[in-house]
């Protein structure tokens, strides 16, 4: 069977390409929803067909849009992309596709231009509803002394050097002075700034996030070498002020509304469209001259 949308027969190859594109998303959907996926291929094909049908409807509406696309804009877009085209690409076809995409973009822009900006009340309501998500993570302020393991310093030498510095700190010498004089990263006396989990290598974070302010660690190993670390301060997770996230919330809500407007527009196109499944076109009959020769009668 073939799908026909307002008299336009959909290329089966477009649906197959959409099936391939959606397959990873469908697999993730099945796993996230703890489904068996037994009807997977059929459902996947339904999703792909629906997407292709919707794109066809939007293209059709874009072709009917009463707007002129300046040829110079099409030419400029073609020049910007022509180096990425294959040698077999036809310039006229490519420019036609560019012009159509520009029409689609204009159509979509018209569909969302009336979407209102979120009000202060809506921004605050979203902020309060998602308060737990809008929190800065736990952070620490820390310094370190490191001896790198490289072609000049092996494991034993690096470990002994850092262990010696650890003993000198315990003897009363200042961490910062020793970091400036002996660390392979002496900048800022070894101060690493303020950071949350996920910015340092796991071996470093495993140590530093278990320490208390003022504490100096034992010697430990990471992929860079042997370290000792000093924790200056722990900063607990805390709410982010509304003013710091106002712009992001407004953008999120606006994108949601625009997406809803586009979905409603596409639904209106589908409601008015003639969408049908028809039998595949029969293969062309061979030319009379190409017909198979009748078999010779057996003796």
Residue frames as qw, qx, qy, qz and C-alpha x, y, z in Angstrom:
[[0.000, 0.887, 0.462, 0.000, 0.00, 0.00, 0.00],
 [0.392, 0.237, -0.008, 0.889, 1.06, 3.58, -0.68],
 [0.124, -0.677, -0.476, 0.548, 0.06, 6.72, 1.22],
 [0.234, 0.504, 0.389, 0.735, -1.49, 9.58, -0.72],
 [0.190, -0.563, -0.410, 0.692, -1.90, 13.06, 0.83],
 [0.289, 0.750, 0.126, -0.581, -4.22, 15.46, -1.00],
 [0.772, 0.628, 0.025, -0.098, -3.43, 13.64, -4.22],
 [0.212, 0.771, -0.595, 0.076, 0.34, 13.59, -3.60],
 [0.964, -0.069, -0.254, 0.030, 1.79, 10.09, -3.46],
 [0.428, -0.808, 0.403, -0.021, 4.38, 9.78, -0.69],
 [0.545, 0.538, -0.642, 0.037, 7.72, 8.32, -1.69],
 [0.918, -0.343, -0.199, -0.029, 8.13, 5.04, 0.25],
 [0.685, 0.234, -0.322, 0.610, 11.83, 5.79, 0.53],
 [0.093, -0.578, 0.213, -0.782, 11.02, 8.88, 2.63],
 [0.792, -0.473, -0.003, -0.385, 9.07, 6.73, 5.08],
 [0.930, -0.023, -0.247, 0.271, 11.89, 4.17, 5.26],
 [0.403, 0.437, -0.308, 0.743, 14.38, 6.95, 5.98],
 [0.400, -0.572, 0.162, -0.698, 12.13, 8.24, 8.77],
 [0.935, -0.292, -0.170, -0.105, 11.84, 4.73, 10.23],
 [0.775, 0.150, -0.302, 0.535, 15.63, 4.53, 10.41],
 [0.099, 0.533, -0.231, 0.808, 15.84, 8.01, 11.95],
 [0.598, -0.516, 0.073, -0.609, 13.27, 7.23, 14.64],
 [0.852, -0.063, -0.519, 0.027, 14.54, 3.77, 15.54],
 [0.419, 0.128, -0.591, 0.677, 16.97, 4.91, 18.31],
 [0.303, -0.249, 0.222, -0.893, 14.26, 7.16, 19.79],
 [0.807, -0.194, -0.296, -0.473, 11.75, 4.31, 19.74],
 [0.726, 0.012, -0.622, 0.294, 14.19, 2.00, 21.47],
 [0.142, 0.163, -0.492, 0.844, 14.73, 4.61, 24.21],
 [0.546, -0.238, -0.029, -0.803, 10.95, 5.07, 24.52],
 [0.841, -0.141, -0.487, -0.186, 10.39, 1.33, 25.01],
 [0.586, 0.032, -0.604, 0.539, 13.13, 1.13, 27.64],
 [0.046, -0.214, 0.324, -0.920, 11.94, 4.24, 29.50],
 [0.645, -0.165, 0.001, -0.747, 8.35, 2.99, 29.63],
 [0.354, -0.220, 0.885, -0.206, 9.28, -0.59, 30.49],
 [0.795, 0.347, 0.069, -0.492, 7.43, -1.92, 27.47],
 [0.812, -0.060, 0.554, 0.174, 8.11, -5.15, 25.65],
 [0.122, 0.604, -0.450, -0.646, 8.28, -3.57, 22.23],
 [0.535, 0.139, 0.826, 0.109, 6.60, -6.63, 20.68],
 [0.469, 0.751, 0.462, 0.053, 4.64, -4.44, 18.26],
 [0.349, -0.630, 0.147, 0.678, 7.68, -2.24, 17.76],
 [0.289, -0.020, 0.595, 0.750, 8.18, -2.35, 14.00],
 [0.041, 0.649, 0.686, 0.328, 4.50, -1.73, 13.30],
 [0.234, -0.882, -0.304, 0.274, 4.27, 1.13, 15.79],
 [0.402, -0.469, 0.282, 0.734, 7.56, 2.59, 14.60],
 [0.239, 0.232, 0.646, 0.686, 6.31, 2.58, 11.03],
 [0.069, -0.811, -0.573, -0.096, 3.08, 4.27, 12.11],
 [0.320, -0.793, -0.061, 0.514, 5.05, 7.05, 13.79],
 [0.366, -0.235, 0.481, 0.761, 7.31, 7.45, 10.77],
 [0.162, 0.490, 0.698, 0.497, 4.37, 7.57, 8.36],
 [0.149, -0.880, -0.431, 0.129, 2.59, 10.16, 10.49],
 [0.351, -0.654, 0.140, 0.656, 5.70, 12.36, 10.55],
 [0.294, -0.006, 0.616, 0.731, 6.15, 12.11, 6.79],
 [0.051, 0.684, 0.676, 0.270, 2.47, 12.87, 6.19],
 [0.226, -0.872, -0.254, 0.353, 2.68, 15.94, 8.42],
 [0.338, -0.455, 0.347, 0.747, 5.76, 17.18, 6.58],
 [0.226, 0.306, 0.709, 0.594, 3.96, 16.70, 3.27],
 [0.060, -0.831, -0.552, -0.024, 1.00, 18.74, 4.53],
 [0.290, -0.784, 0.000, 0.548, 3.30, 21.54, 5.66],
 [0.334, -0.164, 0.548, 0.749, 5.09, 21.54, 2.28],
 [0.138, 0.555, 0.711, 0.409, 1.79, 21.73, 0.49],
 [0.161, -0.899, -0.364, 0.182, 0.64, 24.63, 2.66],
 [0.377, -0.593, 0.218, 0.677, 3.98, 26.37, 2.12],
 [0.316, 0.147, 0.638, 0.687, 3.65, 26.06, -1.66],
 [0.011, -0.733, -0.607, -0.307, 0.24, 27.75, -1.43],
 [0.347, -0.665, -0.270, 0.603, 1.55, 30.53, 0.84],
 [0.340, 0.874, 0.232, 0.259, 1.03, 33.95, -0.71],
 [0.383, -0.836, 0.235, 0.314, 4.57, 35.18, -0.23],
 [0.689, 0.684, -0.210, 0.116, 7.47, 35.87, -2.58],
 [0.787, -0.450, 0.191, 0.377, 10.89, 34.43, -1.83],
 [0.194, 0.889, -0.301, -0.286, 13.56, 36.75, -3.30],
 [0.917, 0.351, -0.143, 0.123, 15.68, 34.83, -5.84],
 [0.254, 0.716, -0.498, 0.418, 18.78, 36.52, -4.42],
 [0.582, -0.497, 0.506, -0.399, 18.11, 34.87, -1.04],
 [0.977, 0.092, 0.172, -0.083, 17.88, 31.47, -2.74],
 [0.686, 0.616, -0.275, 0.270, 21.08, 32.10, -4.69],
 [0.078, -0.717, 0.539, -0.435, 22.95, 33.16, -1.57],
 [0.789, -0.310, 0.443, -0.292, 21.80, 30.06, 0.34],
 [0.945, 0.325, 0.011, 0.046, 22.87, 27.88, -2.59],
 [0.433, 0.722, -0.417, 0.344, 26.34, 29.47, -2.70],
 [0.366, -0.626, 0.546, -0.419, 26.78, 28.82, 1.02],
 [0.807, -0.167, 0.521, -0.222, 26.02, 25.13, 0.66],
 [0.795, 0.532, -0.203, -0.207, 27.18, 24.17, -2.81],
 [0.201, 0.608, -0.757, 0.132, 30.61, 23.02, -1.61],
 [0.423, -0.187, 0.807, -0.368, 28.85, 20.34, 0.48],
 [0.809, 0.338, 0.124, -0.464, 26.77, 19.01, -2.42],
 [0.723, -0.055, 0.631, 0.274, 27.60, 15.91, -4.39],
 [0.086, -0.285, 0.554, 0.778, 28.72, 16.22, -7.98],
 [0.032, 0.336, 0.873, 0.351, 25.46, 14.60, -9.09],
 [0.047, 0.625, 0.550, -0.553, 23.28, 17.27, -7.43],
 [0.266, 0.584, 0.499, 0.582, 21.19, 19.28, -9.89],
 [0.157, -0.018, -0.217, 0.963, 21.43, 23.01, -9.20],
 [0.385, -0.282, -0.310, -0.822, 17.85, 23.72, -10.23],
 [0.681, -0.389, -0.609, -0.114, 16.50, 20.96, -7.96],
 [0.504, -0.219, -0.494, 0.674, 18.59, 22.14, -5.02],
 [0.022, -0.080, 0.049, -0.995, 17.43, 25.73, -5.47],
 [0.535, -0.360, -0.475, -0.599, 13.84, 24.53, -5.66],
 [0.669, -0.376, -0.603, 0.216, 14.28, 22.70, -2.35],
 [0.323, -0.093, -0.316, 0.887, 15.86, 25.80, -0.80],
 [0.238, -0.228, -0.185, -0.926, 13.00, 27.99, -1.95],
 [0.644, -0.406, -0.561, -0.323, 10.47, 25.53, -0.56],
 [0.594, -0.300, -0.552, 0.502, 12.25, 25.37, 2.80],
 [0.107, 0.032, -0.143, 0.983, 12.23, 29.16, 2.98],
 [0.467, -0.335, -0.369, -0.730, 8.50, 29.06, 2.37],
 [0.691, -0.378, -0.613, 0.066, 8.11, 26.51, 5.16],
 [0.419, -0.148, -0.412, 0.795, 10.12, 28.76, 7.50],
 [0.163, -0.177, -0.074, -0.968, 7.89, 31.73, 6.63],
 [0.612, -0.366, -0.534, -0.455, 4.79, 29.61, 7.19],
 [0.650, -0.339, -0.587, 0.342, 5.98, 28.44, 10.60],
 [0.237, -0.015, -0.251, 0.938, 6.97, 31.99, 11.57],
 [0.363, -0.296, -0.247, -0.848, 3.48, 33.21, 10.74],
 [0.680, -0.364, -0.608, -0.190, 2.02, 30.41, 12.82],
 [0.625, -0.385, -0.482, 0.478, 3.86, 31.45, 16.00],
 [0.224, 0.349, -0.050, 0.908, 4.00, 35.23, 15.66],
 [0.448, -0.585, -0.169, -0.655, 0.84, 35.66, 17.72],
 [0.735, -0.301, -0.551, 0.255, 2.14, 33.59, 20.64],
 [0.243, -0.914, 0.036, -0.323, 2.13, 35.91, 23.70],
 [0.326, 0.454, -0.648, 0.518, 5.11, 36.41, 25.96],
 [0.565, -0.424, -0.683, 0.185, 4.72, 34.82, 29.42],
 [0.257, -0.852, -0.037, -0.455, 3.60, 37.18, 32.16],
 [0.017, 0.540, -0.654, 0.530, 5.45, 37.80, 35.42],
 [0.734, -0.235, 0.376, -0.514, 2.80, 35.74, 37.20],
 [0.960, 0.231, -0.116, -0.111, 3.40, 32.80, 34.86],
 [0.494, 0.564, -0.558, 0.355, 7.16, 33.05, 35.29],
 [0.262, -0.462, 0.618, -0.579, 6.85, 33.04, 39.07],
 [0.883, -0.070, 0.201, -0.419, 4.36, 30.17, 39.03],
 [0.874, 0.356, -0.321, 0.072, 6.75, 28.07, 36.94],
 [0.227, 0.579, -0.608, 0.494, 9.65, 29.00, 39.21],
 [0.514, -0.364, 0.527, -0.571, 7.76, 27.94, 42.33],
 [0.949, 0.088, 0.040, -0.301, 6.49, 24.73, 40.74],
 [0.877, 0.328, -0.247, 0.250, 10.01, 23.70, 39.71],
 [0.281, -0.888, 0.312, -0.187, 11.83, 25.02, 42.77],
 [0.825, -0.371, 0.410, 0.114, 13.63, 21.72, 43.41],
 [0.803, 0.383, 0.259, 0.377, 14.97, 21.61, 39.88],
 [0.281, 0.839, -0.036, 0.466, 16.09, 25.24, 39.93],
 [0.644, -0.746, 0.138, 0.102, 18.75, 24.80, 42.58],
 [0.320, 0.753, -0.568, 0.083, 22.45, 25.38, 42.31],
 [0.904, -0.067, -0.412, 0.087, 24.31, 22.12, 43.10],
 [0.687, -0.682, 0.092, 0.235, 26.56, 21.61, 46.08],
 [0.561, 0.727, -0.231, 0.321, 29.95, 23.22, 45.43],
 [0.759, -0.511, -0.043, 0.401, 33.35, 23.32, 47.07],
 [0.212, 0.925, -0.295, 0.110, 36.29, 25.72, 47.16],
 [0.917, -0.291, 0.188, 0.199, 39.57, 23.83, 47.15],
 [0.172, 0.829, -0.518, -0.126, 43.30, 23.87, 46.43],
 [0.991, -0.040, 0.100, 0.077, 45.74, 21.11, 45.58],
 [0.124, -0.722, 0.634, 0.249, 49.39, 20.23, 45.23],
 [0.944, 0.278, 0.143, -0.107, 50.26, 17.79, 42.46],
 [0.232, -0.557, 0.700, 0.382, 53.31, 15.99, 41.15],
 [0.774, 0.436, -0.146, -0.435, 52.64, 14.81, 37.62],
 [0.747, -0.159, 0.618, 0.184, 53.63, 11.37, 36.42],
 [0.591, 0.774, -0.103, -0.201, 55.45, 11.81, 33.13],
 [0.841, 0.407, -0.241, 0.264, 58.72, 11.08, 31.39],
 [0.212, 0.619, -0.469, 0.593, 60.65, 12.92, 34.09],
 [0.347, -0.323, 0.619, -0.627, 58.87, 11.70, 37.24],
 [0.448, -0.093, -0.864, -0.212, 57.75, 8.12, 37.84],
 [0.627, -0.581, -0.418, -0.308, 55.18, 6.86, 40.34],
 [0.732, -0.356, -0.382, 0.438, 57.67, 6.32, 43.16],
 [0.355, 0.058, -0.099, 0.928, 59.34, 9.72, 42.91],
 [0.251, -0.469, -0.269, -0.803, 56.01, 11.56, 42.56],
 [0.687, -0.555, -0.449, -0.132, 54.50, 9.76, 45.54],
 [0.664, -0.286, -0.326, 0.609, 57.52, 10.36, 47.77],
 [0.193, 0.232, 0.024, 0.953, 57.63, 14.05, 46.81],
 [0.422, -0.527, -0.284, -0.681, 53.97, 14.63, 47.66],
 [0.755, -0.467, -0.448, 0.108, 54.19, 12.56, 50.85],
 [0.529, -0.067, -0.255, 0.806, 57.11, 14.73, 51.96],
 [0.080, -0.348, -0.103, -0.929, 55.04, 17.87, 51.34],
 [0.633, -0.533, -0.438, -0.351, 52.15, 16.40, 53.31],
 [0.721, -0.355, -0.403, 0.438, 54.48, 15.79, 56.28],
 [0.312, 0.102, -0.101, 0.939, 55.81, 19.36, 56.07],
 [0.347, -0.496, -0.268, -0.750, 52.25, 20.71, 56.21],
 [0.750, -0.509, -0.421, -0.043, 51.58, 18.57, 59.26],
 [0.645, -0.173, -0.283, 0.688, 54.74, 20.06, 60.72],
 [0.134, -0.749, -0.302, 0.575, 53.30, 23.56, 60.44],
 [0.181, -0.184, 0.425, 0.868, 54.32, 24.85, 57.02],
 [0.476, 0.465, 0.213, -0.715, 51.63, 26.61, 54.97],
 [0.682, 0.356, 0.633, 0.087, 49.89, 24.64, 52.22],
 [0.438, 0.886, 0.133, -0.072, 49.85, 27.66, 49.92],
 [0.101, -0.837, 0.494, 0.213, 53.58, 28.35, 50.24],
 [0.518, -0.221, 0.803, 0.196, 54.46, 24.74, 49.43],
 [0.628, 0.581, 0.517, -0.003, 52.03, 24.73, 46.48],
 [0.284, 0.939, -0.119, -0.153, 53.70, 27.81, 45.00],
 [0.154, -0.743, 0.637, 0.140, 57.19, 26.40, 45.46],
 [0.290, -0.280, 0.911, 0.086, 56.82, 22.68, 44.74],
 [0.663, 0.396, 0.573, -0.274, 53.57, 21.85, 42.91],
 [0.367, 0.089, 0.668, 0.642, 53.55, 21.10, 39.20],
 [0.002, -0.714, -0.508, -0.482, 50.51, 23.42, 39.09],
 [0.395, -0.254, -0.414, 0.780, 51.75, 26.35, 41.19],
 [0.051, -0.398, -0.268, -0.876, 49.44, 29.01, 39.76],
 [0.503, -0.560, -0.088, -0.652, 47.32, 30.80, 42.40],
 [0.220, -0.425, 0.765, -0.431, 49.07, 28.74, 45.06],
 [0.044, -0.053, -0.996, -0.059, 47.18, 25.68, 43.81],
 [0.382, 0.323, 0.487, -0.716, 43.74, 27.26, 44.25],
 [0.167, 0.200, 0.870, 0.418, 41.17, 25.59, 41.98],
 [0.303, -0.159, -0.185, -0.921, 38.28, 27.96, 42.60],
 [0.551, 0.084, 0.565, -0.609, 34.69, 26.98, 43.28],
 [0.385, 0.184, -0.745, -0.513, 33.25, 23.98, 41.46],
 [0.821, -0.093, 0.233, -0.513, 30.39, 21.43, 41.62],
 [0.679, -0.099, 0.720, 0.105, 30.58, 17.71, 40.99],
 [0.722, 0.565, 0.393, 0.068, 31.32, 16.79, 37.40],
 [0.291, 0.938, -0.188, -0.009, 34.07, 19.33, 36.69],
 [0.153, -0.677, 0.720, -0.011, 37.04, 17.42, 38.07],
 [0.514, 0.189, -0.822, -0.156, 38.17, 13.87, 37.40],
 [0.774, -0.434, -0.338, -0.314, 36.21, 11.31, 39.49],
 [0.749, -0.113, -0.465, 0.458, 39.21, 10.29, 41.62],
 [0.180, 0.224, -0.253, 0.924, 39.72, 13.90, 42.72],
 [0.477, -0.396, -0.125, -0.774, 36.03, 14.51, 43.46],
 [0.794, -0.296, -0.530, -0.041, 35.75, 11.28, 45.44],
 [0.552, -0.116, -0.453, 0.691, 38.28, 12.71, 47.88],
 [0.075, 0.178, -0.104, 0.976, 37.38, 16.39, 47.97],
 [0.500, -0.391, -0.281, -0.720, 33.61, 16.02, 48.41],
 [0.764, -0.396, -0.507, 0.052, 34.13, 13.88, 51.52],
 [0.483, 0.061, -0.382, 0.785, 36.37, 16.40, 53.27],
 [0.254, -0.846, -0.427, 0.194, 35.55, 19.08, 55.83],
 [0.220, 0.924, -0.057, 0.307, 36.58, 22.76, 55.59],
 [0.256, -0.837, 0.466, -0.130, 40.20, 23.27, 56.63],
 [0.877, -0.196, 0.437, 0.049, 41.08, 19.60, 56.15],
 [0.241, 0.655, -0.639, -0.324, 44.09, 18.48, 54.10],
 [0.958, 0.108, -0.085, -0.252, 43.77, 15.09, 52.43],
 [0.728, -0.336, 0.534, 0.269, 46.11, 12.15, 52.43],
 [0.033, 0.446, -0.648, -0.617, 48.13, 11.52, 49.27],
 [0.710, 0.355, 0.570, -0.213, 45.96, 10.16, 46.47],
 [0.310, -0.146, 0.688, 0.640, 46.36, 9.23, 42.81],
 [0.591, 0.637, 0.253, -0.426, 44.52, 10.48, 39.70],
 [0.809, 0.465, 0.249, 0.261, 45.31, 10.15, 36.02],
 [0.262, 0.914, -0.155, 0.268, 47.46, 13.28, 36.31],
 [0.418, 0.419, -0.622, 0.513, 49.64, 12.20, 39.19],
 [0.489, -0.392, -0.673, 0.392, 49.80, 12.25, 43.00],
 [0.125, -0.669, -0.114, -0.724, 47.92, 14.96, 44.91],
 [0.214, -0.397, -0.691, 0.565, 47.12, 16.35, 48.28],
 [0.077, -0.606, -0.432, -0.664, 44.08, 18.62, 48.46],
 [0.103, -0.192, -0.538, 0.814, 42.85, 21.24, 50.89],
 [0.085, -0.668, -0.671, -0.310, 39.16, 22.04, 51.28],
 [0.095, 0.137, -0.206, 0.964, 38.41, 25.69, 52.07],
 [0.426, 0.134, 0.311, -0.839, 34.62, 25.75, 52.01],
 [0.123, 0.309, 0.923, 0.195, 31.55, 23.65, 51.28],
 [0.318, 0.123, -0.027, -0.940, 28.65, 25.51, 49.65],
 [0.397, 0.240, 0.864, -0.197, 25.41, 23.54, 49.99],
 [0.078, 0.398, 0.709, 0.577, 22.85, 23.23, 47.22],
 [0.050, 0.484, 0.424, -0.764, 20.49, 26.19, 47.35],
 [0.439, 0.736, 0.515, -0.036, 17.67, 27.78, 45.34],
 [0.380, 0.130, 0.291, 0.868, 18.69, 29.96, 42.43],
 [0.146, 0.489, 0.295, -0.808, 17.08, 33.43, 42.66],
 [0.551, 0.642, 0.526, -0.090, 14.25, 33.97, 40.18],
 [0.229, 0.904, -0.146, -0.329, 16.07, 36.88, 38.55],
 [0.241, -0.527, 0.744, 0.333, 18.96, 34.61, 37.61],
 [0.291, 0.106, 0.919, 0.245, 16.72, 32.21, 35.70],
 [0.407, 0.595, 0.335, -0.607, 13.95, 34.54, 34.55],
 [0.352, 0.576, -0.458, -0.579, 15.26, 34.69, 30.98],
 [0.070, 0.168, -0.969, -0.169, 15.66, 30.90, 30.71],
 [0.276, 0.365, 0.811, -0.364, 12.16, 30.29, 32.09],
 [0.415, 0.632, 0.081, -0.649, 10.66, 32.82, 29.70],
 [0.281, 0.461, -0.700, -0.468, 12.44, 31.17, 26.76],
 [0.070, 0.024, 0.996, -0.048, 11.27, 27.72, 27.88],
 [0.347, 0.502, 0.633, -0.477, 7.62, 28.78, 28.22],
 [0.391, 0.637, -0.187, -0.637, 7.71, 30.64, 24.90],
 [0.164, 0.315, -0.872, -0.337, 9.17, 27.61, 23.13],
 [0.209, 0.230, 0.923, -0.228, 6.43, 25.44, 24.64],
 [0.401, 0.620, 0.357, -0.572, 3.74, 27.80, 23.36],
 [0.328, 0.584, -0.484, -0.563, 5.28, 28.01, 19.92],
 [0.010, 0.133, -0.981, -0.144, 5.49, 24.23, 19.77],
 [0.299, 0.413, 0.776, -0.371, 1.83, 24.01, 20.76],
 [0.396, 0.658, 0.022, -0.640, 0.88, 26.54, 18.10],
 [0.238, 0.432, -0.748, -0.444, 2.73, 24.61, 15.40],
 [0.106, 0.076, 0.989, -0.068, 1.13, 21.34, 16.54],
 [0.373, 0.545, 0.544, -0.517, -2.33, 22.91, 16.46],
 [0.366, 0.623, -0.296, -0.625, -1.67, 24.28, 12.97],
 [0.148, 0.263, -0.909, -0.287, -0.53, 20.90, 11.66],
 [0.226, 0.272, 0.891, -0.285, -3.56, 19.25, 13.28],
 [0.431, 0.611, 0.228, -0.624, -5.82, 21.71, 11.43],
 [0.320, 0.499, -0.621, -0.513, -4.13, 20.75, 8.14],
 [0.004, 0.049, -0.998, -0.028, -4.68, 17.05, 8.89],
 [0.345, 0.399, 0.677, -0.514, -8.32, 17.65, 9.77],
 [0.503, 0.662, 0.032, -0.555, -8.96, 19.13, 6.33],
 [0.089, 0.516, -0.755, -0.394, -6.70, 16.81, 4.35],
 [0.934, 0.172, -0.072, -0.305, -7.55, 13.81, 2.21],
 [0.097, -0.566, 0.818, -0.039, -5.20, 11.10, 3.43],
 [0.930, 0.094, 0.087, -0.344, -5.64, 7.60, 2.06],
 [0.419, -0.377, 0.798, 0.215, -3.83, 4.35, 1.54],
 [0.749, 0.500, -0.109, -0.422, -4.00, 3.07, -2.01],
 [0.948, 0.024, 0.254, 0.188, -2.61, -0.04, -3.69],
 [0.377, -0.526, 0.454, 0.613, 0.92, 0.23, -4.95],
 [0.540, 0.636, -0.235, -0.498, 1.18, 1.13, -8.61],
 [0.952, 0.101, 0.280, 0.070, 1.63, -2.01, -10.71],
 [0.447, -0.432, 0.512, 0.593, 4.99, -2.55, -12.28],
 [0.448, 0.603, -0.259, -0.607, 5.16, -1.40, -15.89],
 [0.916, 0.218, 0.337, -0.025, 4.53, -4.15, -18.40],
 [0.478, -0.341, 0.526, 0.615, 7.56, -4.95, -20.55],
 [0.378, 0.542, -0.313, -0.682, 7.65, -3.62, -24.09],
 [0.919, 0.261, 0.115, -0.273, 6.32, -6.04, -26.66],
 [0.633, 0.613, -0.464, 0.090, 9.78, -6.45, -28.10],
 [0.019, -0.526, 0.741, -0.416, 11.12, -7.36, -24.65],
 [0.856, -0.194, 0.148, -0.455, 8.55, -10.05, -23.95],
 [0.458, -0.384, 0.800, 0.046, 9.98, -13.39, -23.07],
 [0.448, 0.269, -0.697, -0.492, 10.21, -15.77, -25.95],
 [0.892, -0.158, 0.077, -0.416, 7.82, -18.73, -25.67],
 [0.497, -0.436, 0.749, 0.048, 9.51, -21.92, -24.63],
 [0.398, 0.319, -0.740, -0.439, 10.36, -24.34, -27.34],
 [0.895, -0.148, 0.026, -0.420, 8.01, -27.34, -27.26],
 [0.421, -0.460, 0.782, -0.001, 9.65, -30.38, -25.91],
 [0.476, 0.271, -0.721, -0.425, 10.07, -33.27, -28.23]]
